Each structure stands twice: as structure tokens, then as C-alpha cells.
Amino acid sequence: MPQRFSVFGRKPIAGAVTAVAVVALAFGVLAALPEPEGVIEFAPAPSPEPETPESLAADFMAEAGLAGEFSFVLYDSAEDRYLVSYRPDDVHFTMSVAKVLIAVGALRSGADPARVAEMISRSDDPIANELWGVVQGPVLIEELADEMGLEHTTPSPDWGRWGDVLTSASDIVAMYEYLFTELPPEQRAVIVDAMAATTDLGSDGYDQTFGIPTAAAGLDWAVKQGWGCCKPDLFLVSTGTVGADHRYIAAVFGTWDERQVSEEEGAAEMTAVAQFLVDALPEPA
């Protein structure tokens, strides 16, 4: 009879034997390797740095492309903390925001509350000139700066120039904090109610709606605005409170080269910064 062979043939059988030998050899090598001493753990990816009041403001300024130089703050008086802060201690002219300090001194001196309120709501310069003399101007500024803890607020060396009183955004926060916590309620009401009744146009016809009033439309607000020019720069100031119970204090200072930026363009930039602050308010405002 003819000889029969397996269907696998001789070569596959030899290959299988070789494969078994390789596996056995590999197993022996693996068995000879030392066991790891512990489980290798990989460090988690670092968490992003938390946003801060300063970083929020810096990011905004880097992206906004504004022509002006600014400093601004947003402060939560209920939690005693800044929500946004950008160059808060830079010193600027107060312009008509000085009228808040004049109002405090005038009411203490027995001035007619209606005159004080008109000075605030219409930003009336003639009334401010009159009351500046009543309160002894620079003397009042120095006394109130000490009383309110204002670190950067000083009178102008030119006695009659109340608009050249110097201050900072951080001092504006301290001033309003004092207004709401230390001033007698009847005096506070005169000033704050007048701020909440700020007219669209000042007594000189200047549009007072830039900054906070426009940005915070639909919210409760009480503001004191300021404006000036010809030094040669254009100055605008928007300060006050936003939200229920005057919880949030905001201050925006802006300055431009008036040869390159118009009053309307400056006002639009002030409103853009104020809108950034309003958008940073926790919900509900």
C-alpha cells in the first residue's frame, strides 16, 4: 500500500514545535524579570490658574483695543472684595466727582439740601463754586481724606480748583463705602437720591449718560460723573453704585489725547469699560 501522510505535512509540525519553544523561552525571560516595586502613577495635568480680579481686567484690556488710558474697579460691598481691578491706585483728577466730598461738607455746615442735591444731579458748577467757599475747600478735602481713609486723595495746590482734587479708583470705593456706612441717614439720602436722579445733561449741557448710566440701563444705579479737557488731555470719570441696595461700587477713569480722540469716542470707550464691569456682576445684580 502506498504510504499515507498527515494533511499537515512535516513542515507545519516542525514549525509548531519551534513556536512552542519560542513561547517557552519568552515565558522564562519574563519570569526572570524583577517584579515592579509599585504601581506607576502619572501626575494629573495641571489645572488652569484661577481667574483673579486683576487677570480678568488685564485680559479685557488686552483684547479691547481702546485708545484711552484707564483705571477701573468693581467692588462687592456685601462680600468686601474686588470683582474686577485694573490699576486701582493710579492717581487722577476727580473732576466733578469732587462734588460728592463738597456735598458731605456742605450738609454738615447746614447748607440747603435742595442746593446740594442740584449740585449733584445736574453737576452744577456755580453751586459747587459757592459751596467750595463755604466748606473751606482744601481744608475739607484733607479732613475727609483722613476721616474716610482715602490714601491717594489730595487737594489741588490751586485753592479754587476743586476739579483738580486728586484721587484714585480705590479711594472712590472707600468714599462710597463711608457714604453708605458712616454718614447720617438724612445726609446720605440727599446725596444718594441725587446721584440716582442724575440728569441726562449736566447744567453746562454736557451729556452725562456715558459709562455706568448707559451700561447699567435696566439696573438700579446711582452715579456721579466727571469730565474735563484742555490739559491737553480729555478726562472722563464715571463712578457710583450698581444693583439692588447699592451693593456694587464701580469707578472708571479714562484719559485721552484730545487731538486724536473726540469727546464722543471717549464717551463710547467709557461705556465699553463700564459694560465690562456690569457684565462681571454676579447674577442677579
Secondary structure, DSSP 4 states (H G I P E B T S, - for coil): -PPP--TT-HHHHHHHHHHHHHHHHHHHHHHHSPPPSS---PPPPPPPPPP-HHHHHHHHHHHH--SSEEEEEEEETTTTEEEEEESTT--EE-GGGHHHHHHHHHHHTT--HHHHHHHHHTT-HHHHHHHHHHTTHHHHHHHHHHHHT-SS-B--SSTT-GGG-EE-HHHHHHHHHHHHHTS-HHHHHHHHHHHHT--SB-TTS-B--TTHHHHTTTS-EEEEEEEE--SSEEEEEEEEEESGGG-EEEEEEEEEETTTS-HHHHHHHHHHHHHHHHHTSPSP-
